[in-house]
Amino acid sequence: MKAARNIGDLRFCCFDVETTGLSSFSRLVEIGAVRFRIGEKGEEFSTLVNPGQPIPLEATLIHGISDDMVRDAPRAKEALERFLAFAEDCVLVAHNAAFDARIMALEAVRVGLSLPEVTVLDSISMARSFLPWQESYRLDTLAGSLGLDTRSLHRALPDARAVRAVVEASVTSIPGWKKMLTDRLFERVSGTELSSSKARRVTLPPGFGELKKAVEAGKPVRIIYAGGTRGRIPRDITPIAVYTRRECFYLEAVCHLDGTNKTFRLDRIVKIEMDESP
């Protein structure tokens, strides 16, 4: 996107994700997106995502996505690649953009996928700047005030459509918006970098030689972990990748206690035992 372009020439891509939970380490279960120019019909994208682990009941109660629904869905890498192709050369927008960007960036780190250096505009910031009379900036409240049916919200594509409505209402409230340069929009709307969620794939720090061997060989190890709900019981895991986020090191691994992918903080791993069998 070039800064000198007029807003009327921009193609936006409003998107939303549904996840296994509310933490920034949650896994993707759905991506929905709408790309469009203001005033044009546009195109839609939607895919379920197999998170590689059970979806907690509390998450299913919110978005309605169950394990059975995602069983044959693509994994995160394929889903992200398809979304990025759909959103190419668009201005990205999401509601509470920092959360969606973190989820995508961490999934990309897990699967070794590079994300473009682009800013995701926050539709909350956009609505506050251009629709200041709103009593609330929750997406369902904004959608209702703009005349949308809110009964299907909390699924990715309906939420992306609602974000589009917020974008169109916000932009068209600007006098002469079609000829206004994009700089004016970006000056008033905050966002977050998609590829800089403060997470990056790294090599292991000193003191984790045995774990480094396991990561490189894809071999299982046994750890004692001072964290989680199971306490300090031995866990057999198969390491996948190590990354940093906010100055902490994290290990992504398959936990053989329940066969799911989990994230472990390295500073909470008390003991590591390498399986030396051939």
Phi, psi and omega in degrees: 000134181260136185295335185277357182289155175279149179302324181296342180266352185287146169251118180269153168229106177268132184220164178211151176236148169248147191223178178279355181181191185256355178280161181288353176263006179294159182258151177292140169234348178196143171232133174229145183206154175227126175247142189190161162257148182305127178091352179255162186295311179085183182227157184237153179223138178206135174209138166285160181226130175281114184281353181076015178201161179298145176272121180301146181302322182296330176286317178300323180296336179276307186256349176081009182266124185251169177302319180299324182293329184258001187305317182256013180282159177295155174283175189301319184299310180297317181297316179294319179299318179293319178295315181297323176295320179295321186269003185302136178066018177255160168274116183279140178220137175214156178272123191059061190302327183301320181294309182299320180294320179297315180301312181295318183294319179290323175297320179296320177298316182300322186259004178071033182257133178275136178255150179290152177277083180228155178267136173260113178288148181260120181290342172294312178299320180297314180294320179296327181283320189247346178233058190291350181277356181294140180280340178208151180248019168296146184297320181294323179292315178298316181299317178297320180292338179264008174087015180272152173283117185267002185293334182262008179293166187080012161245152193297312183292313175302323178294320178297322176297322178294320177298320177302316180299321178296316180298312182295318179295321181292310184294316184286353174280351181273120178302130179068030187299328184299327183259001181284139180287150183298335178305320182296324179291313184289337176291331187257351184239128179277162179202188179218148180285128181298318187268359181241064178278017185065027176235137176208150179284136186219171169274162183288146177287168178303148179096358181237041182300317181295320180292324178300317178299319182293320179297313182294325182267350184065031183260152179287153173225163175250130180235154166252123189242125180269063180186173181083183185269349185267354180075194186274060175262152178298137178235127171271125182227156170245110183296146178244308184200159175238137177216165177248150173208124180052047173070009174251148176263137181232145177248125172266128185207157170277121178267120186281356174297322180224005175074022182245160175283133180224163179247128180239134172283130184297325183288355177254001175276112186278324185211145178231128177237118181279137173280110184271002180292149182292000000 
